[in-house]
Amino acid sequence: MFDPSDKPRVYGVPLGVDFPRALVNGMRDKFTGAAPDRLARVQLILNTRRMQRRVRELFDTGPALLLPRLQLVTDLALGAGLPQIPTAVPALRRRLEITQLVSILLEREPELAPRSSLYDLADSLAALLDEMHGEGVPPATIQSLDVSDESGHWKRSLRFLEIVQHYFADAQNAPDKESRQRMVIEALAALWQDAPPQNPIIIAGSTGSRGTTMLLMKAVAKLPQGAIILPGYDFDMPDSGWQDLDDALTAEDHPQYRFRKLMTELGITPQDVQQWGSDTPASAPRNALVSLALRPAPVTDQWLAEGPALKNLPDAMQQVTLVEAPSARDEALAIAMRLRQAAEDGTTAALITPDRMLTRQVSAALSRWNILPDDSAGTPLQLSPPGRFLRHVAALFHQKLTAEALLTLLSHPLTHSGGERGTHLLLTRELELHIRRNGIPFPDADHLRGFAAGQKFDLAAQWAEWVISCFVGQDGEISSLTDWLERHMALAEAIADGSVPAQQSELWKEDAGRTARSTVAELEAEASYGGDMSARDYADLFGAILSRQEVRNPDLPHPNLLIWGTLEARVQGADLLVLAGLNEGSWPEAPSPDPWLNRRMRLDSGLLLPERRIGLSAHDFQQAIAAPQVWLTRSIRSDDAETVPSRWLNRIMNLLNGLPNQGGATALADAKSRGSDWLRKVRKLEEPGKTDPAPRPSPMPPVDARPREMSVTDIRNLIRDPYAIYAKRVLRLRPLDPLMKAPDALLRGTVVHEVFETFIRDTRDTPENLTAQRLTQIAADTLAEIVPWPDIRNLWAARVNRVADWFVLNEQTRRKVTHPAQLEISGKATIPHLGFTLKAKADRIDLDETGQAYLYDYKTSTPPSKKQQTEFDKQLLLEAAMVEKGGFDPMGPLKVAQAVYIGLGATPKEEAAPLGDEPVPVVWARFEKLISAYLEPETGFTARRAMFSEKDISDYDPLSRFGEWDLTVNPTKEDLSNAG
């Protein structure tokens, strides 16, 4: 196949050429006219299974021939003649072992790191172990580093490195995947050196970025018929440019650095790299432009010398569109619109970005046109329905059962999927309403049985017992991973089956379910290596393992719209490539922080620099931007800040702007103009259209539908916000109670009323208990019973303590004149000729020696002023009128001497009702007039008629569509008498 050569055979496929197609075309050309078995003798070693699949597809297009042996780098042990090499230890087993070691170390020396970092440290340590095996770096090399400037940090790092050191000594008998791969390649290299194979062996598609792969490439290059074919080789870079890549610290992030390192290892020069095949780049001028733009940062002054030699810049950028969107949403919409056009035109388009959030936004935008792109990455298993379900079940072991956790699982689509799911959903809905109405933050067996007793469904009791058995009392302490996993799966299947299972549940079905089942089976096989752990540690471990798996979308995607990761762009060919998310920190991604070694220590030890990943991304970018038609997109702002363009995009724009005489600035402006055209389409797409705002409502319901009964607290709303009374009393709408009782003003008011009612009741006949100490003790007991939040209990107790002395002092003064007669007493009074009833619940009514009544009402906020009481807040005035009308049985009609608000806020005060200015007859007459007016057919219930403040919020503002109108808008009356 190859002519004899005294140098290693290294070929390159130019940037902008479909690498798999060029590889296949070149092999066909070389074997044109040869015997059919010649090609079959070729051993073609490829870097990824996706590459292998594409090469096979291209060969299958014809003509018919005997195919070469297609192998992966990881399949080399299948070859004959290798010495016996042990099977690799499963990666999950090794990870569980390292997690145990780190856990023991943190228990013994907790000052090394917080317990919460257990799995992150174990993952990072396992990754370092793999890298050391792959790069052939023994622990002794790490330990001998000069760390005079890093002594404190280095001592901590060494403690962790020491616990995994034995894996190097055991590598020959129990190798992990990376060490076994290196053993295979070292054995192959030794075998080939002693008995070189005479058949062609080609390694294609790899950049040699890992030490093990580099070792294989060097071994192949020494063979009589060995060859290396590099993807995306830059034939435009001059010798001086290649020489600038010799320093790893400054050139590791360059897209061609790995090729320069390979040349150095093989002892060849750039001139020795020949072009493979005859395929030509899509745009040679663009390749030259990008090649110069991406030179290492320290030598960008070469732009001044080499930039004027660039030619055809307008041609280079003719098929490039630059989209600089105002936001990530606009970027995603622009991409989605372009992909939609590609679908309509029948062209193949691929979105390439490492930003998974952006790909999800694009997919969501495409869904408006019922287009589902083919996303190669799929969905993380932990975010799939089975993944979420299993994680929620695992949380039951270490979290107290809350209403939120219970209803989240009960509402999950996989729960009770074994039968009678309709009844289950009805009962779940009723249980949610029951919990909201009764304020049950932590449901237990008694609550659930009490709920079932009040239900009409035959299945209710059985269903409640199933909920109790599955959800109540599942918390646990320390147990082995095997026991946790067995208990977890049993509970998950019981919850998925339901209370009356009639068929197999949906838990392990579909692609996501089968992937979850496979992941769990793998964990079950290795669970014996996991040791003992707490419930929280188990849940964290299980979630971390799920996060490593992906689930492909089971729906049939569009054949021409593709979403790829950056690596996949090397393998596939597309008419249009969209390079998206070109912002610094996104593409390229920022290097992950290394908790073990800094850059210099990595370089000195022979490990990979953090910039390696940036260099690989740079190579992916350089290959992708050389495609026939390219979109470059970025967002100018993220959610909270302005972004910085990707370094590669920034360099290209700066270089073009610096070459105005060659048309560079114009070419860049044209590319931006094409992008702006699409952004204008996005703005057009996003225009909501003009819709007239809703009017300020003032509904006029039929007279017989208007409320004939209200409480004294409703009257304030009837005056200030009549629409709230219409929604509450006519439409009978109530705000949905919160799922979890919140420490809000309503609860605080309830607690404070309970505290002071208990205190007054306790001291009514025992005046010796009328002390601040007794009040604070009652407050502490009441708060402990009602308020489940320790910090809120302390805060509210402090507020009661702050007013205790003031209240007791005033109470002693009140007791000299009056005595508490009734506490929390309900009453009502009627307006017979209107058929209307006013109801009230008075906090406290005292009597003096002459039988006159004194009304007191507790306020946790600032009491209303006398003017506010005269015009709006008539609660005490109306209660006084009810007392004088005998509305509070069994007290009978009494003369009211005084009515007082007792303010218990930050600044305690008493505010008396203006009975002198507003005597009871006047109050009642005005009240009758008010009610009579709202029983007239032409009176509307106007929204927000006289709110105390424009900032006040009504529960019914969304219903009245407040915001579309404001208080300057006149109410629009609507007669509902004939409404259907």
CORMO-V606897 format. One record per residue. N is the residue number from 1. BURIAL is b if it has 9 or more other ideal C-beta (glycine too) atoms within 8 Angstrom, else e. Layout:
n->[N N]
burial->[BURIAL BURIAL]
This chain:
n->[1 2 3 4 5 6 7 8 9 10 11 12 13 14 15 16 17 18 19 20 21 22 23 24 25 26 27 28 29 30 31 32 33 34 35 36 37 38 39 40 41 42 43 44 45 46 47 48 49 50 51 52 53 54 55 56 57 58 59 60 61 62 63 64 65 66 67 68 69 70 71 72 73 74 75 76 77 78 79 80 81 82 83 84 85 86 87 88 89 90 91 92 93 94 95 96 97 98 99 100 101 102 103 104 105 106 107 108 109 110 111 112 113 114 115 116 117 118 119 120 121 122 123 124 125 126 127 128 129 130 131 132 133 134 135 136 137 138 139 140 141 142 143 144 145 146 147 148 149 150 151 152 153 154 155 156 157 158 159 160 161 162 163 164 165 166 167 168 169 170 171 172 173 174 175 176 177 178 179 180 181 182 183 184 185 186 187 188 189 190 191 192 193 194 195 196 197 198 199 200 201 202 203 204 205 206 207 208 209 210 211 212 213 214 215 216 217 218 219 220 221 222 223 224 225 226 227 228 229 230 231 232 233 234 235 236 237 238 239 240 241 242 243 244 245 246 247 248 249 250 251 252 253 254 255 256 257 258 259 260 261 262 263 264 265 266 267 268 269 270 271 272 273 274 275 276 277 278 279 280 281 282 283 284 285 286 287 288 289 290 291 292 293 294 295 296 297 298 299 300 301 302 303 304 305 306 307 308 309 310 311 312 313 314 315 316 317 318 319 320 321 322 323 324 325 326 327 328 329 330 331 332 333 334 335 336 337 338 339 340 341 342 343 344 345 346 347 348 349 350 351 352 353 354 355 356 357 358 359 360 361 362 363 364 365 366 367 368 369 370 371 372 373 374 375 376 377 378 379 380 381 382 383 384 385 386 387 388 389 390 391 392 393 394 395 396 397 398 399 400 401 402 403 404 405 406 407 408 409 410 411 412 413 414 415 416 417 418 419 420 421 422 423 424 425 426 427 428 429 430 431 432 433 434 435 436 437 438 439 440 441 442 443 444 445 446 447 448 449 450 451 452 453 454 455 456 457 458 459 460 461 462 463 464 465 466 467 468 469 470 471 472 473 474 475 476 477 478 479 480 481 482 483 484 485 486 487 488 489 490 491 492 493 494 495 496 497 498 499 500 501 502 503 504 505 506 507 508 509 510 511 512 513 514 515 516 517 518 519 520 521 522 523 524 525 526 527 528 529 530 531 532 533 534 535 536 537 538 539 540 541 542 543 544 545 546 547 548 549 550 551 552 553 554 555 556 557 558 559 560 561 562 563 564 565 566 567 568 569 570 571 572 573 574 575 576 577 578 579 580 581 582 583 584 585 586 587 588 589 590 591 592 593 594 595 596 597 598 599 600 601 602 603 604 605 606 607 608 609 610 611 612 613 614 615 616 617 618 619 620 621 622 623 624 625 626 627 628 629 630 631 632 633 634 635 636 637 638 639 640 641 642 643 644 645 646 647 648 649 650 651 652 653 654 655 656 657 658 659 660 661 662 663 664 665 666 667 668 669 670 671 672 673 674 675 676 677 678 679 680 681 682 683 684 685 686 687 688 689 690 691 692 693 694 695 696 697 698 699 700 701 702 703 704 705 706 707 708 709 710 711 712 713 714 715 716 717 718 719 720 721 722 723 724 725 726 727 728 729 730 731 732 733 734 735 736 737 738 739 740 741 742 743 744 745 746 747 748 749 750 751 752 753 754 755 756 757 758 759 760 761 762 763 764 765 766 767 768 769 770 771 772 773 774 775 776 777 778 779 780 781 782 783 784 785 786 787 788 789 790 791 792 793 794 795 796 797 798 799 800 801 802 803 804 805 806 807 808 809 810 811 812 813 814 815 816 817 818 819 820 821 822 823 824 825 826 827 828 829 830 831 832 833 834 835 836 837 838 839 840 841 842 843 844 845 846 847 848 849 850 851 852 853 854 855 856 857 858 859 860 861 862 863 864 865 866 867 868 869 870 871 872 873 874 875 876 877 878 879 880 881 882 883 884 885 886 887 888 889 890 891 892 893 894 895 896 897 898 899 900 901 902 903 904 905 906 907 908 909 910 911 912 913 914 915 916 917 918 919 920 921 922 923 924 925 926 927 928 929 930 931 932 933 934 935 936 937 938 939 940 941 942 943 944 945 946 947 948 949 950 951 952 953 954 955 956 957 958 959 960 961 962 963 964 965 966 967 968 969 970 971 972 973 974 975 976 977 978 979 980]
burial->[e e e e e e e b b b b b b b b b b e b b b b b b b b b e b e b e e e e e e b b b b b b b b b b b e e b b e b b b e b b e e e e e e e b b e b b b b e e b e e e e e b e e b b e b b b e b b b b b b b b b b b b e b b e e e e e b e e e e e b b e b b b b b b e b b b b b b b b b b e b e b b e e b e e e e b e e e b e b b b b b b e b b b e b b e e b e e e b b b b b b b b b b b b b b b e b b e e e e b e e b b b b b b b b b b b b b b b b b b b b b b b b e b b b b b b b b b b e e b e e e b b e b b e e b e e b b b b b b b b b b b b b e e b e b e e e b b e e b b e b e b b b e b b b b b b b b b b b b e e e b e b b e e b b e e b e e b b e b b e e b b b b b b e b b e b b b b b b b b b b b e b b e e e e b b b b b b b b e e b b e b b b e b b b e e e b b b b b b e b b b b b e b b b b b b b b b b b b b b b b e b b b e b b b b b b e b e b b b b b b b b e b b b b b b e b b b e b b b e e e b e b b e e e b b b e b b e e b e b e b b b b b b b b b b e b b b e b b b e e b b b b e b b e b b b e b b b b b b b b b b b e e e b b b b e e e b b b b b b e b b e b b b e b b e b b b e b e b e b b b b b b b b b b b e b b b e b e e e b b e b b b b b b b e b b b b b e b e b b b b b b b b b e b b b b e b e e b e b b e e e b b b e b e b b b b b b b b b b b b b b b b b b b b b b e b b b b b b b b b e e e e b e b b e b b b b b b b b b b b b b e b b b b b b b e b b b e b b e e b b e b b e e e e e e e e e e e e e b b b b b b e e e e b e e e b b b e b b b b b b b b b b b b b b b b b e e e e e e e e b e e e b e e e b b b b b b b b b b b b b b b b b e e e e e e b e b e b b b e b b b e b b e e b b e e e e b b e e b b e b b b e b b e e b b e b b b e b b e e b e b e b b b b e b b b e b e e b e b b b b b b b b b b b b b e e e b b b b b b b b b e e b b e b e b b e e b e b b b b b b b b b b b b b b b e e b e e b e b e b b b b b b b b e e b e b b b b b b e e b e b e e b b e e b b e b b b e b b e e e b b b b b b b e b e e e e e e b e b b e e b b b e e b e e e e e b e b b e b e e e e]
